[in-house]
Amino acid sequence: MGVTQHYKHLMEDNINSQLNSEKHYLTIVMVQVGVAIFFSCLAYWAASPPTLFLSVGCGLVVSLSLFKASKSLSLGIISLSTFLTLGFLYVTMVSADAVALIWCVTIFPALVLITNPQKNVYIGIALILLSAIGGYMQLDSQWLNLQAGIHGVQFSLILMIVFCLSLIIAHLKFNHQLNIKKLQAVQFKANTIDDVTGLQTRNSIEKLLFKKFTQTPNEKTTTSAIVLDIDNFRSINERYGHKIGNDLLCSVSKLLGTTLADEYIFGRWDGNAFIIILPHDNDEVSLLIAETLRQKINGNQFNIQEHSLSIACSVGIASSKKSHDLNDFLSQIENNLYQAKSLGGNQSIFS
């Protein structure tokens, strides 16, 4: 019951996690630090003051420090984007140094990869427009010539080309990661949700029971379990077909869902068997619940397509307080179920 909701949340979380990976953030920060150091050396070699790149490098270190101190990835991404954007605006509007303009081109891939893909286009367009406005603001009488205009157009074209390439790479990367997460979610669903009834699978239930049996003494709580097996289910499949059999399983699962309270966990245990995990280990209450379910199923008419089916079931019950470990617990349930079957079925056994 609760696994379906968990599956939906898992899909959403996996899709959102593409944008918020700590490893992804740290990689971009380190690359940009390396780029800032490289351009500082390049500026020094070109006899230009490396103040801008040293400032950007310090800003990146501050961004990394904020992330480490707050453990907030959002704060790290915001600060990183802010420092890179401020550096870009400073270059395009204040200092049109050739080396600095080349550095501006390297900002686009970082901003595209670190921000939400849905906002990348708007960010890129805004930065390109601001660079154009900054270039216009820096024009003077000496710049108003054909050569200066050509250089300005070339720079704008380079920015747009790099931006478009960055968008394509980011889009391909995002789709690749999204496909991986979708496959992981599908695999998770296949391992935890039964494709016929929509209930938890045996694998999922066993993992849950394993956690209960491996809790620390202070956390450990005892529990009981009921395995309910439909009698003569093979004859139903042989007489009416597997489609009717599957529909019958779905009807039984719905009946269990409407009968059991929310705190009860149940799933499909085997071909025609269901398991219910009880949040207590009271023997009398466990037997009462088992008998209530058995009698309700036994007295119900299941209308499957044009057929009206009456069925019975055998029930095995066990308590964890009488078991040494999980294997012993499951063995007790199976043995009690087999005993109920061997005695003619349509009864509950709790030993």
C-alpha positions as CSV (number, residue, x, y, z in Angstrom):
1,M,0.0,0.0,0.0
2,G,2.6,2.5,1.1
3,V,5.1,1.3,-1.5
4,T,3.2,2.9,-4.4
5,Q,3.5,6.3,-2.8
6,H,7.1,5.7,-2.0
7,Y,7.7,4.8,-5.7
8,K,6.1,8.0,-6.9
9,H,8.2,10.1,-4.5
10,L,11.3,8.2,-5.6
11,M,10.7,9.1,-9.2
12,E,10.3,12.8,-8.3
13,D,13.3,12.8,-6.0
14,N,15.5,11.0,-8.6
15,I,14.5,13.5,-11.3
16,N,15.2,16.5,-9.1
17,S,18.5,15.0,-7.9
18,Q,20.0,15.5,-11.4
19,L,20.2,19.3,-10.6
20,N,21.4,19.0,-7.1
21,S,24.4,16.7,-7.0
22,E,27.1,17.6,-4.5
23,K,29.7,15.9,-6.7
24,H,28.5,17.9,-9.7
25,Y,28.8,21.2,-7.8
26,L,32.2,20.4,-6.4
27,T,33.5,19.4,-9.9
28,I,32.4,22.7,-11.4
29,V,33.9,24.7,-8.5
30,M,37.3,23.0,-8.8
31,V,37.3,23.4,-12.6
32,Q,36.5,27.1,-12.3
33,V,39.2,27.6,-9.6
34,G,41.6,26.0,-12.1
35,V,40.4,28.3,-14.9
36,A,40.8,31.3,-12.6
37,I,44.4,30.3,-11.8
38,F,45.2,29.7,-15.5
39,F,43.9,33.1,-16.5
40,S,45.7,34.8,-13.6
41,C,48.9,33.4,-15.0
42,L,47.9,34.4,-18.6
43,A,47.1,37.9,-17.5
44,Y,50.4,38.2,-15.7
45,W,52.2,37.0,-18.8
46,A,50.3,39.5,-20.9
47,A,51.4,42.3,-18.4
48,S,47.8,42.8,-17.3
49,P,46.8,42.9,-13.6
50,P,45.4,39.5,-12.5
51,T,43.2,41.2,-9.9
52,L,39.9,40.1,-11.5
53,F,40.8,36.4,-11.7
54,L,42.2,36.4,-8.2
55,S,39.0,38.0,-6.9
56,V,36.9,35.4,-8.8
57,G,39.1,32.6,-7.3
58,C,38.6,34.0,-3.8
59,G,34.8,34.1,-4.5
60,L,34.8,30.5,-5.5
61,V,36.7,29.6,-2.3
62,V,34.1,31.5,-0.4
63,S,31.3,29.7,-2.2
64,L,32.9,26.4,-1.3
65,S,33.3,27.4,2.3
66,L,29.7,28.5,2.6
67,F,28.6,25.1,1.2
68,K,30.9,23.2,3.6
69,A,29.8,25.3,6.6
70,S,26.1,25.3,6.0
71,K,25.8,21.8,4.3
72,S,23.4,23.6,2.0
73,L,23.9,22.7,-1.7
74,S,21.4,25.5,-2.7
75,L,23.5,28.1,-0.9
76,G,26.6,26.8,-2.6
77,I,25.0,26.9,-6.1
78,I,23.6,30.4,-5.5
79,S,26.9,31.8,-4.3
80,L,28.8,30.2,-7.1
81,S,26.4,31.5,-9.7
82,T,26.5,35.0,-8.1
83,F,30.3,35.3,-8.1
84,L,30.6,34.1,-11.8
85,T,27.8,36.4,-12.9
86,L,29.3,39.4,-11.1
87,G,32.7,38.7,-12.7
88,F,31.0,38.4,-16.2
89,L,29.2,41.8,-15.7
90,Y,32.4,43.5,-14.4
91,V,34.3,42.4,-17.5
92,T,31.6,43.3,-20.1
93,M,30.6,46.6,-18.5
94,V,33.8,47.9,-16.8
95,S,36.9,46.2,-18.1
96,A,36.9,45.0,-21.7
97,D,40.4,43.5,-21.4
98,A,41.1,40.9,-24.1
99,V,42.1,38.1,-21.6
100,A,39.1,38.9,-19.4
101,L,36.8,38.6,-22.4
102,I,38.1,35.2,-23.2
103,W,37.5,34.2,-19.6
104,C,33.9,35.3,-20.0
105,V,33.4,32.6,-22.6
106,T,34.3,29.9,-20.0
107,I,31.6,31.1,-17.6
108,F,28.7,30.0,-19.8
109,P,29.3,26.2,-19.6
110,A,29.6,26.5,-15.8
111,L,26.4,28.5,-15.4
112,V,24.5,26.2,-17.8
113,L,25.6,23.1,-16.0
114,I,25.0,24.4,-12.4
115,T,21.5,25.9,-12.9
116,N,18.1,24.4,-13.6
117,P,17.9,23.4,-17.3
118,Q,14.5,25.1,-17.6
119,K,16.2,28.4,-16.7
120,N,19.3,28.1,-18.8
121,V,17.9,29.8,-21.9
122,Y,16.8,32.8,-20.0
123,I,20.1,33.1,-18.1
124,G,22.1,32.9,-21.4
125,I,20.0,35.4,-23.2
126,A,20.2,37.8,-20.2
127,L,24.0,37.6,-20.0
128,I,24.4,38.1,-23.8
129,L,22.1,41.1,-23.7
130,L,24.0,42.5,-20.7
131,S,27.3,42.0,-22.5
132,A,25.9,43.9,-25.6
133,I,24.7,46.7,-23.4
134,G,28.0,46.8,-21.6
135,G,29.9,46.9,-24.9
136,Y,27.7,49.8,-26.1
137,M,28.3,51.7,-22.8
138,Q,32.0,51.4,-23.3
139,L,32.0,52.8,-26.8
140,D,33.8,56.1,-27.3
141,S,34.8,58.1,-30.3
142,Q,37.9,56.0,-31.0
143,W,35.8,52.8,-31.0
144,L,33.2,54.0,-33.6
145,N,34.8,52.4,-36.6
146,L,34.3,49.3,-38.7
147,Q,37.1,47.3,-37.1
148,A,35.7,47.8,-33.6
149,G,32.2,46.9,-34.7
150,I,33.5,43.7,-36.3
151,H,35.3,42.8,-33.1
152,G,32.1,43.4,-31.1
153,V,30.1,41.2,-33.4
154,Q,32.7,38.4,-33.3
155,F,32.7,38.4,-29.5
156,S,28.9,38.3,-29.4
157,L,28.9,35.4,-32.0
158,I,31.5,33.5,-29.9
159,L,29.3,33.9,-26.8
160,M,26.2,32.7,-28.6
161,I,28.0,29.7,-30.1
162,V,29.5,28.7,-26.8
163,F,26.2,29.2,-25.1
164,C,24.4,27.0,-27.6
165,L,27.0,24.2,-27.4
166,S,26.7,24.4,-23.6
167,L,23.0,24.1,-23.8
168,I,23.2,21.0,-26.1
169,I,25.8,19.3,-23.8
170,A,23.7,20.1,-20.7
171,H,20.5,18.8,-22.4
172,L,22.2,15.6,-23.4
173,K,23.7,15.1,-20.0
174,F,20.4,15.8,-18.2
175,N,18.5,13.3,-20.5
176,H,21.2,10.7,-20.0
177,Q,21.0,11.0,-16.2
178,L,17.2,11.1,-16.4
179,N,17.1,7.9,-18.3
180,I,19.3,6.2,-15.8
181,K,17.1,7.3,-12.9
182,K,14.0,6.2,-14.7
183,L,15.6,2.7,-15.3
184,Q,16.5,2.6,-11.6
185,A,13.0,3.6,-10.6
186,V,11.5,0.9,-12.9
187,Q,13.9,-1.7,-11.4
188,F,12.9,-0.5,-7.9
189,K,9.2,-1.0,-8.8
190,A,9.8,-4.4,-10.3
191,N,11.6,-5.5,-7.1
192,T,9.1,-4.0,-4.7
193,I,5.7,-3.9,-6.4
194,D,3.8,-6.9,-7.7
195,D,2.7,-6.3,-11.3
196,V,-0.6,-8.2,-10.9
197,T,-2.0,-7.0,-7.6
198,G,0.0,-3.7,-7.0
199,L,1.0,-4.9,-3.6
200,Q,4.5,-5.3,-2.1
201,T,6.5,-8.2,-3.4
202,R,8.0,-11.0,-1.2
203,N,11.4,-9.4,-1.7
204,S,10.1,-6.1,-0.3
205,I,8.4,-7.8,2.7
206,E,11.5,-9.8,3.5
207,K,13.7,-6.7,3.5
208,L,11.3,-5.1,5.9
209,L,11.3,-8.1,8.2
210,F,15.1,-8.3,8.0
211,K,15.3,-4.7,9.3
212,K,13.0,-5.6,12.2
213,F,15.1,-8.6,13.1
214,T,18.4,-6.7,12.9
215,Q,17.4,-3.8,15.1
216,T,19.4,-3.0,18.2
217,P,18.0,-4.4,21.5
218,N,16.7,-0.9,22.4
219,E,14.9,-0.5,19.1
220,K,13.8,-4.1,18.5
221,T,10.1,-4.7,18.7
222,T,8.3,-8.1,18.3
223,T,5.8,-8.7,15.6
224,S,3.5,-11.3,14.2
225,A,2.7,-12.3,10.6
226,I,-0.1,-14.1,8.8
227,V,0.3,-16.0,5.5
228,L,-3.0,-16.5,3.8
229,D,-3.1,-19.1,0.9
230,I,-6.1,-19.5,-1.5
231,D,-7.2,-23.2,-1.5
232,N,-7.4,-25.0,-4.8
233,F,-6.2,-22.0,-6.8
234,R,-4.7,-24.2,-9.5
235,S,-8.1,-25.7,-10.3
236,I,-9.4,-22.1,-10.8
237,N,-6.7,-21.3,-13.3
238,E,-7.2,-24.6,-15.1
239,R,-11.0,-24.2,-15.3
240,Y,-11.3,-20.4,-16.0
241,G,-7.9,-19.4,-17.2
242,H,-5.0,-17.4,-15.8
243,K,-6.7,-14.1,-16.6
244,I,-9.6,-15.0,-14.2
245,G,-7.1,-16.2,-11.7
246,N,-5.2,-12.9,-11.8
247,D,-8.4,-10.9,-11.5
248,L,-9.3,-13.1,-8.4
249,L,-6.0,-12.3,-6.8
250,C,-6.6,-8.6,-7.4
251,S,-10.1,-8.9,-5.8
252,V,-8.7,-10.6,-2.8
253,S,-6.0,-7.9,-2.4
254,K,-8.6,-5.2,-2.5
255,L,-10.7,-7.1,0.1
256,L,-7.6,-7.2,2.4
257,G,-7.0,-3.5,1.8
258,T,-10.5,-2.5,2.8
259,T,-10.4,-4.8,5.8
260,L,-7.0,-4.1,7.4
261,A,-6.1,-0.9,9.1
262,D,-3.5,1.4,7.7
263,E,-0.8,0.3,10.2
264,Y,-0.9,-3.3,8.8
265,I,1.6,-4.0,6.0
266,F,0.7,-6.7,3.5
267,G,1.8,-8.0,0.2
268,R,1.8,-10.9,-2.2
269,W,3.9,-13.6,-0.7
270,D,3.8,-16.3,-3.4
271,G,1.7,-17.3,-6.4
272,N,-1.7,-17.4,-4.6
273,A,-0.5,-16.4,-1.1
274,F,-0.6,-13.1,0.8
275,I,1.3,-12.1,3.9
276,I,0.2,-9.6,6.5
277,I,2.6,-8.1,9.0
278,L,0.9,-7.2,12.3
279,P,2.3,-4.4,14.5
280,H,2.0,-6.5,17.7
281,D,2.7,-10.0,18.9
282,N,-0.5,-10.8,20.9
283,D,-1.3,-14.4,20.0
284,E,-5.0,-14.1,20.6
285,V,-5.4,-11.0,18.6
286,S,-3.3,-12.4,15.8
287,L,-5.4,-15.5,15.6
288,L,-8.6,-13.4,15.8
289,I,-7.4,-11.3,12.8
290,A,-6.5,-14.4,10.8
291,E,-9.9,-16.0,11.4
292,T,-11.7,-12.8,10.6
293,L,-9.9,-12.5,7.2
294,R,-10.4,-16.2,6.5
295,Q,-14.1,-16.1,7.2
296,K,-14.6,-12.9,5.3
297,I,-12.9,-14.4,2.2
298,N,-14.7,-17.7,2.6
299,G,-18.1,-15.9,2.8
300,N,-17.5,-13.5,-0.1
301,Q,-18.7,-14.0,-3.6
302,F,-16.1,-12.7,-6.1
303,N,-17.7,-11.6,-9.3
304,I,-15.0,-12.0,-11.9
305,Q,-16.2,-11.0,-15.4
306,E,-19.3,-13.3,-15.9
307,H,-18.2,-15.7,-13.2
308,S,-19.2,-15.8,-9.5
309,L,-16.5,-17.5,-7.5
310,S,-16.5,-18.7,-3.9
311,I,-13.1,-19.6,-2.4
312,A,-11.6,-20.7,0.8
313,C,-8.1,-20.2,2.2
314,S,-5.7,-21.7,4.6
315,V,-3.8,-19.5,7.1
316,G,-0.4,-19.9,8.9
317,I,0.5,-17.6,11.8
318,A,3.7,-17.0,13.7
319,S,5.2,-14.6,16.3
320,S,8.7,-13.2,16.2
321,K,9.0,-13.6,20.0
322,K,9.0,-17.4,19.5
323,S,11.7,-17.2,16.8
324,H,15.4,-17.1,17.0
325,D,15.9,-15.2,13.7
326,L,14.2,-14.3,10.5
327,N,14.7,-17.7,8.9
328,D,13.2,-19.4,11.9
329,F,10.2,-17.0,11.9
330,L,9.5,-17.6,8.2
331,S,9.9,-21.4,8.6
332,Q,7.3,-21.3,11.4
333,I,4.8,-19.5,9.2
334,E,5.4,-21.9,6.3
335,N,5.1,-25.0,8.5
336,N,1.8,-23.7,10.0
337,L,0.4,-23.0,6.6
338,Y,1.4,-26.5,5.3
339,Q,-0.2,-28.0,8.3
340,A,-3.4,-26.1,7.6
341,K,-3.3,-27.3,4.0
342,S,-2.6,-31.0,5.0
343,L,-5.6,-30.9,7.4
344,G,-8.0,-30.1,4.5
345,G,-7.5,-26.4,4.2
346,N,-9.9,-23.5,5.1
347,Q,-8.5,-23.1,8.6
348,S,-5.9,-21.2,10.6
349,I,-2.9,-22.7,12.4
350,F,-0.9,-20.9,15.1
351,S,1.7,-22.9,17.0
